Amino acid sequence: MNKQNIIRITLFISVLVFNPAIADTLRIATNIQTNLNINIAEEIASTLHKRGLEQKVAKERAEELVKGDAGLFALMLDNLLYECSDITREEALEHLGAAALSRQSIALDSYAQLIGIYSKIKRSTPNKEARKRLGAAAKRNALMFS
C-alpha cells in the first residue's frame, strides 16, 4: 500500500472511532479532569466531617464507599449529574456521605440504585423522562465499569 491509502484508512478509522456518542463521553471525561481538583473520596469525607464525624473516620468511610477507584467513581458520578441536571453535586455528595456513614454499597452502574438515589434526593419518584436519563447514565456507567 502506498502512503495515501494508509492515511485514508487511518482517517476513516478515526472518524468511525470518534463518532458523536463517543465524543460526548470524551467531553464529559475531560470536564471531570479539569473540574475536579480534589479526590471524590476527599469530597465525601469533607461532607462527613462537616456533619460532625472525625476527619480520620470520615476519610476511611469515604474510601470504603469508592472502593479504591476514586477516578472511576467520580466519572460515574459526573455521568449521573450530567444526565440528571436537576440533582446538584452538593445533593449527591450529601447522599453519598449518608451512604458512607451507614456503610452502604453504592453501585452507580445499577439502574435500580440510580432510581433509589434520585428518589431519596428528590423525595419523589422519577417521572418518565428522568427514568430515561437515569437509564442512560446507568448504561454509560456500566460500559465504563467493564
Secondary structure, 3 states (H helix, E strand, C coil): CCHHHHHHHHHHHHHHHCCHHHHHHHHHHHHHHHHCCCCHHHHHHHHHHHCCCCHHHHHHHHHHHHCCCHHHHHHHHHHHHHHCCCCCHHHHHHHHHHHHHCCCCCCCCCHHHHHHHHHHHHCCCCCHHHHHHHHHHHHHHHHHHC
